[in-house]
Amino acid sequence: MARPRRKHMTTSALTGPQKAAILLLTLAEEHSEKLFAKLHEDEIKDVSVAMATLGVIDASVVEELCKEFCETLGATGKLVGSYETTERMLLKTLPKERVQQIMEEIRGPAGRTMWDKLGNVSEAVLANYLKNEYPQTVAVVLSKVKPDHAARVLALLPEGFAMEVVMRMLRMETVQKEALEGVERTLKAEFMSNLARSNRQDSHEVMAEIFNNLDRAAEGRIMAALEERNRESAERIRALMFTFDDLARLDGQGVQVLLRSVEKDKLALALKGASEPLKDLFYRNLSERAAKMLKDDVASLGAVRLRDVDEAQAALVAAAKDLAASGQIQLEDGQEQMIS
């Protein structure tokens, strides 16, 4: 005798085992068997009891439950794509040398062609590479990238060398296809491959960047816990971190460039919580009048929240890193400082 149909049943009224039982019943038996095999003995018992006592389930309830399952899966069952997972998958089907070549191209600057990629390389990095090439090669490269990018690169080249490049660009006619392909091969084999390899970040470098952006309380708490679990990793991360106190290693010119790049209120707030030697470093690189004004600004702040000071100091560190990335100042990381 058939069990009576349940009235007005909704998915919210179902228990977890009942939902699992319904979903298993919607699958073909060969799929259900595989899922059952992955369940714990107690889970199999709970689902089996629920399945045996379900009775007749309306199609609308089954449909609602499948929709709920898909939405939940979409929200929590996210996929994570990364260089590492891509490389592992490629290694299953392609030779190691080919995978290495593909990954170097992926890790390099974005762009479909070599010249698109070069257009996304910072002018400081590109100029540093090109200054060691033949002027004719540099002339070919600068003639192929966008004029504004070429101008910024040219301005960073040594003056005499830059003039040699300009003269060759003025005399340059149509570049032969073979010569152009040769330049592309050289750039791909030497510059782009090295750039891609240098862009790979060690997990400790990633964590050092994250720690750089924590406030002092969180940084101290998490670092202390990490030291208990893995002292070696904690020491590596600390060595890679660049903090506000590390600005003390800037030379006078670097400090002056930084001073011109930050907001005055942020500077005063950051120095409110700085050590005396670091304050003196900033004051020494200002005019007497500007230094006095800054000292007065710092003194007039009165009591401030530590969180506000941390945010201001983090802003100065971020500004310093941006200036270093564009080649305007030189930063030493903690690891370099420990070695010296």
C-alpha positions as a Markdown table, in Angstrom:
| # | Residue | x | y | z |
|---|---|---|---|---|
| 1 | Met | 0.0 | 0.0 | 0.0 |
| 2 | Ala | 1.4 | 3.4 | -1.0 |
| 3 | Arg | 2.3 | 5.9 | 1.7 |
| 4 | Pro | 0.1 | 9.0 | 1.8 |
| 5 | Arg | 1.5 | 12.1 | 0.0 |
| 6 | Arg | 2.9 | 14.7 | 2.3 |
| 7 | Lys | 1.0 | 18.0 | 2.3 |
| 8 | His | 2.5 | 21.4 | 1.8 |
| 9 | Met | 6.1 | 20.2 | 2.2 |
| 10 | Thr | 8.9 | 22.7 | 1.5 |
| 11 | Thr | 12.7 | 22.4 | 1.6 |
| 12 | Ser | 12.9 | 24.4 | 4.8 |
| 13 | Ala | 10.9 | 21.7 | 6.6 |
| 14 | Leu | 13.4 | 19.0 | 5.5 |
| 15 | Thr | 16.3 | 17.7 | 7.6 |
| 16 | Gly | 19.8 | 17.4 | 6.3 |
| 17 | Pro | 19.6 | 13.6 | 5.8 |
| 18 | Gln | 16.2 | 14.0 | 4.1 |
| 19 | Lys | 17.6 | 16.5 | 1.6 |
| 20 | Ala | 20.6 | 14.2 | 1.0 |
| 21 | Ala | 18.2 | 11.3 | 0.5 |
| 22 | Ile | 16.1 | 13.1 | -2.1 |
| 23 | Leu | 19.1 | 14.3 | -4.0 |
| 24 | Leu | 20.5 | 10.7 | -4.1 |
| 25 | Leu | 17.2 | 9.4 | -5.4 |
| 26 | Thr | 17.2 | 11.9 | -8.3 |
| 27 | Leu | 20.5 | 10.4 | -9.5 |
| 28 | Ala | 21.1 | 7.3 | -11.4 |
| 29 | Glu | 21.9 | 4.3 | -9.2 |
| 30 | Glu | 25.6 | 4.1 | -10.4 |
| 31 | His | 26.2 | 7.6 | -9.3 |
| 32 | Ser | 24.4 | 7.1 | -6.0 |
| 33 | Glu | 26.5 | 4.1 | -5.3 |
| 34 | Lys | 29.7 | 6.1 | -5.7 |
| 35 | Leu | 28.5 | 8.8 | -3.3 |
| 36 | Phe | 27.4 | 6.2 | -0.7 |
| 37 | Ala | 30.8 | 4.7 | -0.9 |
| 38 | Lys | 32.3 | 8.0 | 0.2 |
| 39 | Leu | 30.0 | 8.5 | 3.3 |
| 40 | His | 30.9 | 7.5 | 6.8 |
| 41 | Glu | 29.0 | 4.5 | 8.3 |
| 42 | Asp | 26.9 | 6.8 | 10.6 |
| 43 | Glu | 26.0 | 9.1 | 7.6 |
| 44 | Ile | 24.9 | 6.1 | 5.5 |
| 45 | Lys | 22.6 | 5.0 | 8.3 |
| 46 | Asp | 21.1 | 8.5 | 8.7 |
| 47 | Val | 20.5 | 8.9 | 5.0 |
| 48 | Ser | 19.2 | 5.4 | 4.6 |
| 49 | Val | 16.6 | 5.9 | 7.4 |
| 50 | Ala | 15.5 | 9.2 | 5.8 |
| 51 | Met | 15.2 | 7.6 | 2.4 |
| 52 | Ala | 13.2 | 4.7 | 3.7 |
| 53 | Thr | 10.6 | 7.0 | 5.4 |
| 54 | Leu | 10.3 | 9.8 | 2.8 |
| 55 | Gly | 7.1 | 8.7 | 1.2 |
| 56 | Val | 6.0 | 10.5 | -2.0 |
| 57 | Ile | 7.8 | 13.8 | -2.6 |
| 58 | Asp | 6.2 | 16.4 | -5.0 |
| 59 | Ala | 8.1 | 17.2 | -8.1 |
| 60 | Ser | 8.0 | 20.9 | -7.0 |
| 61 | Val | 9.9 | 20.1 | -3.8 |
| 62 | Val | 12.5 | 18.1 | -5.7 |
| 63 | Glu | 12.9 | 21.0 | -8.1 |
| 64 | Glu | 13.2 | 23.5 | -5.3 |
| 65 | Leu | 15.8 | 21.3 | -3.5 |
| 66 | Cys | 17.9 | 20.9 | -6.6 |
| 67 | Lys | 17.8 | 24.7 | -7.2 |
| 68 | Glu | 18.8 | 25.3 | -3.6 |
| 69 | Phe | 21.7 | 22.8 | -3.9 |
| 70 | Cys | 23.0 | 24.5 | -7.1 |
| 71 | Glu | 22.8 | 27.9 | -5.5 |
| 72 | Thr | 24.6 | 26.7 | -2.4 |
| 73 | Leu | 27.3 | 25.0 | -4.5 |
| 74 | Gly | 27.7 | 28.2 | -6.5 |
| 75 | Ala | 28.2 | 30.3 | -3.4 |
| 76 | Thr | 30.6 | 28.0 | -1.5 |
| 77 | Gly | 32.1 | 25.6 | -4.0 |
| 78 | Lys | 34.2 | 28.3 | -5.7 |
| 79 | Leu | 37.1 | 27.4 | -7.9 |
| 80 | Val | 40.5 | 29.0 | -7.3 |
| 81 | Gly | 42.7 | 29.5 | -10.4 |
| 82 | Ser | 46.4 | 30.3 | -9.9 |
| 83 | Tyr | 49.7 | 30.0 | -11.7 |
| 84 | Glu | 50.5 | 26.9 | -9.6 |
| 85 | Thr | 47.3 | 25.0 | -10.4 |
| 86 | Thr | 47.6 | 25.9 | -14.1 |
| 87 | Glu | 51.2 | 24.7 | -14.2 |
| 88 | Arg | 50.3 | 21.4 | -12.5 |
| 89 | Met | 47.5 | 20.8 | -15.0 |
| 90 | Leu | 49.7 | 21.6 | -18.0 |
| 91 | Leu | 52.4 | 19.2 | -16.7 |
| 92 | Lys | 50.0 | 16.3 | -17.0 |
| 93 | Thr | 49.7 | 16.7 | -20.7 |
| 94 | Leu | 52.7 | 18.7 | -22.0 |
| 95 | Pro | 56.5 | 18.3 | -21.8 |
| 96 | Lys | 58.2 | 20.2 | -19.0 |
| 97 | Glu | 60.1 | 22.5 | -21.4 |
| 98 | Arg | 56.9 | 23.5 | -23.2 |
| 99 | Val | 55.1 | 24.1 | -19.9 |
| 100 | Gln | 57.9 | 26.3 | -18.6 |
| 101 | Gln | 57.8 | 28.3 | -21.8 |
| 102 | Ile | 54.0 | 28.8 | -21.6 |
| 103 | Met | 54.1 | 29.8 | -17.9 |
| 104 | Glu | 56.9 | 32.3 | -18.5 |
| 105 | Glu | 54.7 | 33.9 | -21.2 |
| 106 | Ile | 51.7 | 34.0 | -18.9 |
| 107 | Arg | 53.6 | 35.4 | -16.0 |
| 108 | Gly | 55.1 | 38.1 | -18.2 |
| 109 | Pro | 53.4 | 41.4 | -18.9 |
| 110 | Ala | 49.9 | 41.3 | -20.6 |
| 111 | Gly | 49.6 | 41.7 | -24.3 |
| 112 | Arg | 49.0 | 39.7 | -27.4 |
| 113 | Thr | 52.2 | 40.6 | -29.3 |
| 114 | Met | 55.7 | 41.2 | -28.0 |
| 115 | Trp | 55.3 | 44.9 | -28.6 |
| 116 | Asp | 52.0 | 45.0 | -26.6 |
| 117 | Lys | 53.8 | 43.2 | -23.8 |
| 118 | Leu | 56.7 | 45.7 | -23.8 |
| 119 | Gly | 54.1 | 48.5 | -23.6 |
| 120 | Asn | 53.0 | 47.2 | -20.2 |
| 121 | Val | 56.6 | 47.0 | -18.8 |
| 122 | Ser | 57.5 | 49.9 | -16.6 |
| 123 | Glu | 59.8 | 52.4 | -18.4 |
| 124 | Ala | 62.4 | 52.1 | -15.6 |
| 125 | Val | 62.7 | 48.3 | -16.0 |
| 126 | Leu | 62.7 | 48.5 | -19.8 |
| 127 | Ala | 65.3 | 51.3 | -19.8 |
| 128 | Asn | 67.5 | 49.4 | -17.4 |
| 129 | Tyr | 67.5 | 46.5 | -19.8 |
| 130 | Leu | 67.9 | 48.4 | -23.1 |
| 131 | Lys | 70.9 | 50.5 | -21.9 |
| 132 | Asn | 73.0 | 47.4 | -22.3 |
| 133 | Glu | 71.8 | 46.7 | -25.9 |
| 134 | Tyr | 73.1 | 48.0 | -29.2 |
| 135 | Pro | 71.7 | 51.4 | -30.1 |
| 136 | Gln | 70.3 | 50.0 | -33.3 |
| 137 | Thr | 68.4 | 47.3 | -31.3 |
| 138 | Val | 67.0 | 50.0 | -29.0 |
| 139 | Ala | 66.0 | 52.1 | -31.9 |
| 140 | Val | 64.0 | 49.3 | -33.3 |
| 141 | Val | 62.3 | 48.6 | -30.0 |
| 142 | Leu | 61.4 | 52.3 | -29.4 |
| 143 | Ser | 60.0 | 52.6 | -32.9 |
| 144 | Lys | 57.6 | 49.7 | -32.2 |
| 145 | Val | 56.2 | 50.8 | -28.9 |
| 146 | Lys | 53.8 | 53.6 | -28.3 |
| 147 | Pro | 55.4 | 57.1 | -28.6 |
| 148 | Asp | 54.5 | 58.2 | -25.0 |
| 149 | His | 56.1 | 55.0 | -23.6 |
| 150 | Ala | 59.1 | 55.4 | -25.9 |
| 151 | Ala | 59.6 | 58.9 | -24.7 |
| 152 | Arg | 59.6 | 57.9 | -21.0 |
| 153 | Val | 62.1 | 55.1 | -21.7 |
| 154 | Leu | 64.4 | 57.4 | -23.8 |
| 155 | Ala | 64.4 | 60.0 | -21.0 |
| 156 | Leu | 65.9 | 57.4 | -18.6 |
| 157 | Leu | 68.7 | 56.2 | -20.9 |
| 158 | Pro | 72.2 | 57.7 | -20.4 |
| 159 | Glu | 72.4 | 60.9 | -22.3 |
| 160 | Gly | 75.1 | 59.9 | -24.8 |
| 161 | Phe | 73.5 | 56.6 | -25.5 |
| 162 | Ala | 70.1 | 58.1 | -25.9 |
| 163 | Met | 71.5 | 60.4 | -28.6 |
| 164 | Glu | 73.0 | 57.4 | -30.4 |
| 165 | Val | 69.5 | 55.8 | -30.4 |
| 166 | Val | 67.8 | 59.0 | -31.6 |
| 167 | Met | 70.3 | 59.3 | -34.5 |
| 168 | Arg | 69.6 | 55.7 | -35.6 |
| 169 | Met | 65.8 | 56.2 | -35.3 |
| 170 | Leu | 66.2 | 59.3 | -37.6 |
| 171 | Arg | 68.1 | 57.3 | -40.2 |
| 172 | Met | 66.0 | 54.2 | -39.9 |
| 173 | Glu | 64.1 | 53.0 | -42.9 |
| 174 | Thr | 61.7 | 50.1 | -43.0 |
| 175 | Val | 63.0 | 47.3 | -40.8 |
| 176 | Gln | 63.4 | 44.1 | -42.6 |
| 177 | Lys | 61.2 | 41.3 | -41.4 |
| 178 | Glu | 64.1 | 39.0 | -40.5 |
| 179 | Ala | 65.8 | 41.7 | -38.4 |
| 180 | Leu | 62.5 | 42.4 | -36.6 |
| 181 | Glu | 61.9 | 38.7 | -35.9 |
| 182 | Gly | 65.5 | 38.5 | -34.5 |
| 183 | Val | 64.9 | 41.3 | -32.1 |
| 184 | Glu | 61.6 | 39.7 | -31.0 |
| 185 | Arg | 63.3 | 36.4 | -30.4 |
| 186 | Thr | 66.0 | 38.1 | -28.3 |
| 187 | Leu | 63.5 | 40.0 | -26.2 |
| 188 | Lys | 61.4 | 36.9 | -25.7 |
| 189 | Ala | 64.4 | 34.6 | -24.8 |
| 190 | Glu | 66.3 | 37.1 | -22.6 |
| 191 | Phe | 64.2 | 40.0 | -21.3 |
| 192 | Met | 60.7 | 38.5 | -21.0 |
| 193 | Ser | 61.8 | 35.2 | -19.6 |
| 194 | Asn | 63.9 | 36.9 | -16.9 |
| 195 | Leu | 61.1 | 39.3 | -16.2 |
| 196 | Ala | 58.6 | 36.5 | -15.8 |
| 197 | Arg | 60.9 | 34.6 | -13.5 |
| 198 | Ser | 61.4 | 37.7 | -11.4 |
| 199 | Asn | 57.7 | 38.2 | -11.1 |
| 200 | Arg | 57.2 | 34.9 | -9.3 |
| 201 | Gln | 56.5 | 35.6 | -5.7 |
| 202 | Asp | 57.5 | 33.3 | -3.0 |
| 203 | Ser | 54.7 | 32.5 | -0.5 |
| 204 | His | 56.7 | 34.3 | 2.2 |
| 205 | Glu | 56.9 | 37.4 | 0.1 |
| 206 | Val | 53.2 | 37.4 | -0.3 |
| 207 | Met | 52.7 | 37.0 | 3.5 |
| 208 | Ala | 55.3 | 39.8 | 4.1 |
| 209 | Glu | 53.1 | 42.2 | 1.9 |
| 210 | Ile | 50.0 | 41.2 | 3.9 |
| 211 | Phe | 51.8 | 41.8 | 7.2 |
| 212 | Asn | 52.9 | 45.2 | 5.9 |
| 213 | Asn | 49.3 | 46.1 | 5.7 |
| 214 | Leu | 48.2 | 44.9 | 9.2 |
| 215 | Asp | 47.9 | 47.3 | 12.1 |
| 216 | Arg | 50.5 | 46.9 | 14.9 |
| 217 | Ala | 48.2 | 45.0 | 17.2 |
| 218 | Ala | 47.1 | 42.5 | 14.6 |
| 219 | Glu | 50.7 | 42.1 | 13.2 |
| 220 | Gly | 52.1 | 41.5 | 16.7 |
| 221 | Arg | 49.4 | 39.0 | 17.6 |
| 222 | Ile | 49.6 | 37.0 | 14.4 |
| 223 | Met | 53.4 | 37.1 | 14.2 |
| 224 | Ala | 53.7 | 35.9 | 17.8 |
| 225 | Ala | 51.4 | 33.0 | 17.0 |
| 226 | Leu | 53.3 | 32.1 | 13.9 |
| 227 | Glu | 56.6 | 32.1 | 15.8 |
| 228 | Glu | 55.2 | 29.5 | 18.1 |
| 229 | Arg | 54.1 | 27.3 | 15.2 |
| 230 | Asn | 56.9 | 28.0 | 12.7 |
| 231 | Arg | 59.8 | 30.2 | 13.9 |
| 232 | Glu | 61.7 | 29.8 | 10.6 |
| 233 | Ser | 58.8 | 31.1 | 8.5 |
| 234 | Ala | 58.2 | 34.0 | 10.9 |
| 235 | Glu | 61.8 | 35.1 | 10.7 |
| 236 | Arg | 61.8 | 34.9 | 6.9 |
| 237 | Ile | 58.6 | 37.0 | 6.7 |
| 238 | Arg | 60.0 | 39.6 | 9.2 |
| 239 | Ala | 63.2 | 39.8 | 7.1 |
| 240 | Leu | 61.1 | 40.5 | 3.9 |
| 241 | Met | 58.8 | 43.1 | 5.4 |
| 242 | Phe | 59.3 | 46.8 | 4.8 |
| 243 | Thr | 57.9 | 48.8 | 7.6 |
| 244 | Phe | 57.7 | 52.5 | 8.5 |
| 245 | Asp | 60.8 | 52.2 | 10.6 |
| 246 | Asp | 62.7 | 51.0 | 7.6 |
| 247 | Leu | 62.3 | 54.4 | 6.0 |
| 248 | Ala | 65.3 | 55.4 | 8.2 |
| 249 | Arg | 67.5 | 53.7 | 5.6 |
| 250 | Leu | 66.5 | 56.2 | 2.9 |
| 251 | Asp | 69.2 | 58.6 | 1.9 |
| 252 | Gly | 68.6 | 62.3 | 2.0 |
| 253 | Gln | 67.5 | 62.6 | -1.6 |
| 254 | Gly | 65.1 | 59.7 | -1.2 |
| 255 | Val | 63.6 | 61.4 | 1.9 |
| 256 | Gln | 63.1 | 64.7 | -0.1 |
| 257 | Val | 61.4 | 62.9 | -2.9 |
| 258 | Leu | 59.1 | 61.1 | -0.5 |
| 259 | Leu | 58.3 | 64.4 | 1.3 |
| 260 | Arg | 57.2 | 65.9 | -1.9 |
| 261 | Ser | 54.9 | 63.0 | -2.6 |
| 262 | Val | 52.8 | 62.7 | 0.6 |
| 263 | Glu | 50.1 | 64.9 | 2.1 |
| 264 | Lys | 51.2 | 67.1 | 4.9 |
| 265 | Asp | 48.5 | 66.0 | 7.3 |
| 266 | Lys | 49.4 | 62.4 | 6.7 |
| 267 | Leu | 53.1 | 63.2 | 7.3 |
| 268 | Ala | 52.4 | 64.9 | 10.6 |
| 269 | Leu | 50.2 | 62.1 | 11.8 |
| 270 | Ala | 52.8 | 59.4 | 10.8 |
| 271 | Leu | 55.6 | 61.2 | 12.6 |
| 272 | Lys | 53.5 | 61.5 | 15.8 |
| 273 | Gly | 54.2 | 57.9 | 16.4 |
| 274 | Ala | 57.8 | 57.8 | 15.0 |
| 275 | Ser | 61.0 | 57.4 | 16.8 |
| 276 | Glu | 63.1 | 60.5 | 17.5 |
| 277 | Pro | 65.9 | 59.4 | 15.0 |
| 278 | Leu | 63.3 | 59.0 | 12.2 |
| 279 | Lys | 61.7 | 62.3 | 13.0 |
| 280 | Asp | 65.1 | 63.9 | 12.9 |
| 281 | Leu | 65.8 | 62.4 | 9.5 |
| 282 | Phe | 62.7 | 64.0 | 8.0 |
| 283 | Tyr | 63.3 | 67.3 | 9.7 |
| 284 | Arg | 66.9 | 67.5 | 8.4 |
| 285 | Asn | 65.7 | 67.1 | 4.8 |
| 286 | Leu | 63.4 | 70.1 | 5.0 |
| 287 | Ser | 64.2 | 73.8 | 5.0 |
| 288 | Glu | 64.5 | 75.3 | 8.5 |
| 289 | Arg | 61.2 | 77.0 | 8.1 |
| 290 | Ala | 59.4 | 73.9 | 6.7 |
| 291 | Ala | 60.9 | 71.7 | 9.5 |
| 292 | Lys | 59.6 | 74.1 | 12.2 |
| 293 | Met | 56.1 | 74.1 | 10.6 |
| 294 | Leu | 56.1 | 70.3 | 10.5 |
| 295 | Lys | 57.3 | 70.1 | 14.2 |
| 296 | Asp | 54.5 | 72.5 | 15.2 |
| 297 | Asp | 51.9 | 70.4 | 13.2 |
| 298 | Val | 53.1 | 67.3 | 15.0 |
| 299 | Ala | 53.0 | 68.9 | 18.4 |
| 300 | Ser | 49.5 | 70.4 | 17.8 |
| 301 | Leu | 48.0 | 67.1 | 17.1 |
| 302 | Gly | 47.7 | 66.2 | 20.8 |
| 303 | Ala | 46.4 | 62.7 | 21.7 |
| 304 | Val | 45.7 | 60.6 | 18.6 |
| 305 | Arg | 44.4 | 57.1 | 18.0 |
| 306 | Leu | 47.1 | 54.5 | 17.4 |
| 307 | Arg | 45.0 | 53.2 | 14.5 |
| 308 | Asp | 45.1 | 56.6 | 12.8 |
| 309 | Val | 48.9 | 56.7 | 13.2 |
| 310 | Asp | 49.2 | 53.2 | 11.8 |
| 311 | Glu | 47.1 | 54.2 | 8.7 |
| 312 | Ala | 49.2 | 57.3 | 8.1 |
| 313 | Gln | 52.5 | 55.4 | 8.4 |
| 314 | Ala | 51.2 | 52.7 | 6.1 |
| 315 | Ala | 50.3 | 55.5 | 3.5 |
| 316 | Leu | 53.9 | 56.7 | 3.7 |
| 317 | Val | 55.3 | 53.2 | 3.2 |
| 318 | Ala | 53.0 | 52.6 | 0.2 |
| 319 | Ala | 54.1 | 55.9 | -1.3 |
| 320 | Ala | 57.7 | 54.9 | -0.8 |
| 321 | Lys | 57.1 | 51.6 | -2.5 |
| 322 | Asp | 55.4 | 53.3 | -5.5 |
| 323 | Leu | 58.4 | 55.7 | -5.8 |
| 324 | Ala | 60.8 | 52.8 | -5.7 |
| 325 | Ala | 58.8 | 50.9 | -8.3 |
| 326 | Ser | 59.1 | 53.8 | -10.7 |
| 327 | Gly | 62.9 | 54.2 | -10.0 |
| 328 | Gln | 62.6 | 57.5 | -8.2 |
| 329 | Ile | 64.1 | 56.3 | -4.9 |
| 330 | Gln | 66.0 | 53.2 | -3.7 |
| 331 | Leu | 64.6 | 51.0 | -1.0 |
| 332 | Glu | 66.5 | 48.2 | 0.7 |
| 333 | Asp | 64.4 | 45.4 | 2.1 |
| 334 | Gly | 64.9 | 43.9 | 5.5 |
| 335 | Gln | 66.8 | 40.9 | 4.2 |
| 336 | Glu | 69.4 | 43.1 | 2.5 |
| 337 | Gln | 69.8 | 45.1 | 5.7 |
| 338 | Met | 70.4 | 42.1 | 7.8 |
| 339 | Ile | 73.1 | 40.8 | 5.4 |
| 340 | Ser | 75.0 | 44.2 | 5.2 |
